[in-house]
Amino acid sequence: MKTKHLIIVLLTIVSLPMSAQKLFTLEDLNFGGKNFHNLRPKNMFLTWWGDKLVKTDVEECYLIDAKTGKETLLFTLDDVNKWAGSDDDHYVRLLTNATFPYPGEPLVLLGFKRSVILLDFQKKQIVWQDSISGQNCNEWNAASRATVYKVDNQLYVVDAQGNKEQLTTDGSRDIVYGESVHRNEFGINKGTFWSPDGQRLAFYRMDQSMVTDYPQVDIDPRSAQLEADKYPMAGMNSHVVSVGIYNLKTNKTVYLQTPAVEYDATPSKPKSPCYFTNIAWSPDCKTIYMFELNRDQNDCRLVSYDAETGKPHGVLYHETSEKYVEPMHPIQFLPWDSSLFILQSQKDGFNHLYLYNTKGELVKQLTSGPWVVMDVLGFNEKQKAVIIASNEKHPLQRNLYAVNIKTCRRTLLDNGEGVHRASLSASGEYLYDKWSTPEVPNSITMTAIKAKPAITTLLKGEDPWKGYIVPRFESGSIKAADGVTDLYWRMVKPHDFDPTKKYPTVVYVYGGPHAHNVEASWHWYSRSWETYMAQKGYIVFILDNRGSENRGRDFEQATFRQLGQIEMQDQMCGVEFLRGLPYVDANRLGVHGWSFGGFMTISLMTNYPDVFKVGVAGGPVIDWKWYEVMYGERYMDTPQSNPDGYAKTSLIPQAKNLKGKLQIIIGYNDPTVVPQHALSFLKACAEAGTQPDFFVYPGEGHNMRGHNSVHLHERITQYFEDYLK
């Protein structure tokens, strides 16, 4: 198989004698490690005060000059607590989360231990403070200074004068208000949405009384206790969501008159609610917009509603698909024309921007081409442009552009290299840009957005690994199993790599939707565990197969109704590539992954039992009928409608094929991939006479937290040391 190398980066240390160089430990490399933060690339916590850039350290806030990068002290943590009259119960602990909500006004929003304050740092006094001590502050609105929060499952709003209103009375474990719904799919990450003027609040209400309980267990009490999770499995009853609109002026709530839920008591026809996502307000706060998706996730509509009555105005946009539609972004109105908004869709094969008016008429497509708009940062009103991040330069890059709304002309706002993540100022005339390349750990620049962007360097990336023995990082591409599509890979080799030797090689895999493992950032986006393994004499290989993100609709949807099948074919192309390298020991191939990667690990171990000698599968999906409704049914449809697909992708029948050494690791209280998956596979292995190993972390969820992560990665490493090396 031929391979085309894009760029190769070889990192070696030659300035120091070997005796003066240090070896990494997991305490250095792992995010739960004691020395991890000292070996991270240098960074800055930054936020905008209008168009002024502020650096927020733990104990100081500095104003940064846009032209020179010079820092001027604004205030300190001691200053804040002195001005606020802090006591043992009410004090600000750090300044890294400080925000400056009003351009031109010297006001900073800060979190007390038990409340939130708005502080005038020029007058050195509090100008506003929430009035509910000890409340869980969910969301504060700068325009009205009202706060929405929850206490004992009920939703409350307190206004700027301290007047409290209870919005709900029936909140419970079954009836959930103001929280993320649909299991955080479709771009949802919260459950309350203030109107721009802060006078109305949209919020989710989720009825999950009909959803089956999954029996999680807390082992810490003297007698273990049941702590069940509501878990809607594919093909079973899902929760029902509605959207309320609370009016601060009238203290009344109306609910949007959304489509009725289809009810059927028979198991073959479960409750079929719509999914409501990407809520957005009109600039005049009179209309609310929401994407509505059917349960099959192949019919998506943008619907507008009257915020006063809850009645629908009509459908502004309608998109269907033979596979699925994924509405991931709310519409965004042009700041200079409230009759026009931007809608994102990959209906032409790639995620792009479309300009619509409020009548639902397409004005124009703003971006197009075989590349993906990855993010919309905001707008520059002076230039009449929308600021985006895209991979137009290369599939592995992320670069920043200003797109002129009238001409659709794109202006590059960065150096054209690597991966850039930026934040836009209030006017959209400036952005700060945190970027890296395979060779540059982290740099921060500030850009003035104009016809010829002016860039000021705030932080030059320095290598935090200087003085350590660093492995070699490489990247390239191969063809997918279809013989046409480019797939990108990363390889990590020992620092003293010798091409005449043969090395044990571990394939690290994820492979699932909405994720990628290879990009043109520092070390090609390598995970630090790969460095640890290379240090121990392994080669680690990572390939982004079809089904992963940022490559367009058809690339992502190639796996529809048969998760794991196309992905395995592509991963085996990677294996064939490895076998063609003289320094890879084909008799010592391992595989490791977590979550979808755990599913892929066991899939590869059991479908190609003579290829992989050792595998470690973390939090693996075993059968998609035990996974949750929204994600599972999007990619697999229901077990009732796709029985062959579910049977083909299930790993239960594959348990008998296991030959190599396989360790399965899970969190005992995993709410994402519930323990039923791993336990069912172990049961099938026992019945088939195959012998996997198993380790569990009591009290942990889908990923190990804190120092348990160090323990986890040492365990993973030791398994390969015991059986692959």
RARANOR-V853204 format. One record per run of one state. SS is the DSSP state (h for helix, s for strand, l for the rest). FROM is the first residue (numbers start at 0). LEN is the number of residues. Records with the same first field share a line. If there is no record, write none. Layout:
BEGIN
SS: FROM-LEN + FROM-LEN
END
This chain:
BEGIN
l: 0-3 + 9-8 + 20-1 + 22-3 + 29-6 + 39-6 + 49-2 + 56-3 + 64-6 + 84-7 + 92-6 + 99-7 + 112-3 + 120-4 + 129-6 + 140-6 + 151-2 + 158-5 + 166-8 + 177-4 + 184-7 + 194-5 + 207-5 + 214-2 + 218-6 + 226-2 + 230-2 + 233-6 + 247-4 + 255-6 + 262-9 + 272-2 + 281-5 + 293-5 + 306-5 + 320-11 + 334-2 + 345-6 + 357-4 + 365-7 + 380-4 + 390-7 + 404-5 + 412-6 + 424-5 + 436-6 + 448-5 + 459-8 + 468-3 + 479-6 + 493-9 + 508-13 + 525-2 + 535-3 + 543-9 + 557-7 + 579-4 + 594-1 + 607-6 + 618-5 + 626-1 + 636-6 + 649-3 + 657-3 + 667-8 + 688-4 + 697-10 + 723-2
s: 3-6 + 21-1 + 45-4 + 51-5 + 59-5 + 70-6 + 91-1 + 98-1 + 106-6 + 115-5 + 124-5 + 135-5 + 146-5 + 153-5 + 163-3 + 174-3 + 191-3 + 199-8 + 212-2 + 216-2 + 224-2 + 228-2 + 232-1 + 239-8 + 251-4 + 261-1 + 271-1 + 274-7 + 286-7 + 298-8 + 311-9 + 331-3 + 336-9 + 351-6 + 361-4 + 372-8 + 384-6 + 397-7 + 409-3 + 418-6 + 429-7 + 442-6 + 453-6 + 467-1 + 471-8 + 485-8 + 502-6 + 538-5 + 583-11 + 613-5 + 627-1 + 660-7 + 692-5
h: 17-3 + 25-4 + 35-4 + 76-8 + 181-3 + 521-4 + 527-8 + 552-5 + 564-15 + 595-12 + 623-3 + 628-8 + 642-7 + 652-5 + 675-13 + 707-16
END
